[in-house]
Amino acid sequence: MIPYVRKIEFEYGRCDQVSPLIRRVIANNPGPFTYTGTGTYIVGRGEVAVIDPGPELPEHYAALRAATAGEKVTAIVVTHHHMDHSPLSAALQADTGAAIYGCAVKSHAADDSGVRTEAPGDLSFRPDVSLCGGGGRIAGPGWTLEAIATPGHTSNHICYALLEENAAFTGDHIMGWSTTVITPPDGDMTDYMQSLARIRDRDFDTLWPTHGPPVREPRPFIDAYIAHRRQREAQILGALAAGPTRIGDMVPGLYADVDPGLWPAAGRSVLGHLIDLVRRGRALSDGPPGPDSLFRLP
């Protein structure tokens, strides 16, 4: 069972000092995919980095500018291109001249299922400095950020280590309040599981998700995240053991305790698992794995 972390003390628009080097301002965009809203982080003092500026909400932008008044924004850092993370980058750059760091949107076919499982993508996102491969560093007085490539939630997702505090900003890769959404074609379960292990094995002291409170015991928390995914995988293989079947037939049994209105979204997650299982030879499909494919055991 995942030890979710859901309690967070905040007020919309207020800038809170949450660690010696980190301040946080939460946008007023709560919802089923954003929890209490987008948490924008400000790193350093005097010359600062702004991580995940957030959605195009004038009041949130005003709060960020107020929080950094008298300081120089030297870096705009983005974990990925979803509309609750990257859009304010453009306005912030126009006002400050700071470079935008991140990974450009990868070339993937659009999800034409009509099922909304996440905030839509900001397809105009274009960072000035590409950090797709990980390892790149962004530095200011007393702070250093290291990019860690963590594809999975999206193909261009990046986490950022704050070396001076042995902490990481995890975007939507790891969220304390919920599991993250993995939706093909841009989401990829194989990549996601590898990326989870990559962050776990860094042994950070604290994880700072864009949505929700910090995770203070990262290794056992991530182990529980991984165990949850493996349990779901085992349930899918159990459903296939009864004979060839399709995702639409599996979901009601796999998600019997979930509101049926969420079953279409759950089906996208099952598809992510099945694509991974087919790649690993644990399942077979009657063609390229898709939402209407017939799946069976080898």
C-alpha angles and dihedrals in degrees: 000000000000113000094225119204109214109148113101130165113213148120122221111261095010118125111226126192101226100171136001092274103024134078124179134205117186121212121225095244104111119169147128092292100034103042106203092353142278113320110212114199127211114201124201135356130271094003107038145178121224114210120204099351089200139214126344097271113143093210092053092049090050090051091052093050091048091049092053097039110143091016132098118241102215100170136030107201124194129191095198144334105266116131094248091057116035114027098088089057091087096053092044091051092048090055099040108025090228120152119249115233125198143082122295120243109276122233105261132147112258120257101252096178092106089227114127111214100153144010110294121259127265095227091181092065109126118167119209091218119041117218097169096129095050126230097085117129135216117194142185137163105317097349138086128185121198120197117230116192108231109168116176110083083052129354091246100045118138130183120203127218117214097211098195092059100031087237135130134213102221104184107196094331092091120013121181096213099051146356114273126251119253109191123172139255095036093021114070125191095199091055091042096057091049091048092051090056090047092058094040092054093055088070096218119188094220138014119208110201120196088236121045137358127320124279107233099184102045103170099056090038093054091044087057090048090053092045090052091055092047090049091053089048090053090050091053092050088049090055090050090051088070090062141282111327145160130243093251090058094047101048100070091057096040093047101032090137094052128089106267088228087070095050095095089056090045088054090060089055091049088052089054090054093046093051087054092047092050091051090052094047093246093116138021131219132202089239135333105347111262141151093275099039123123110239130196142163118269 
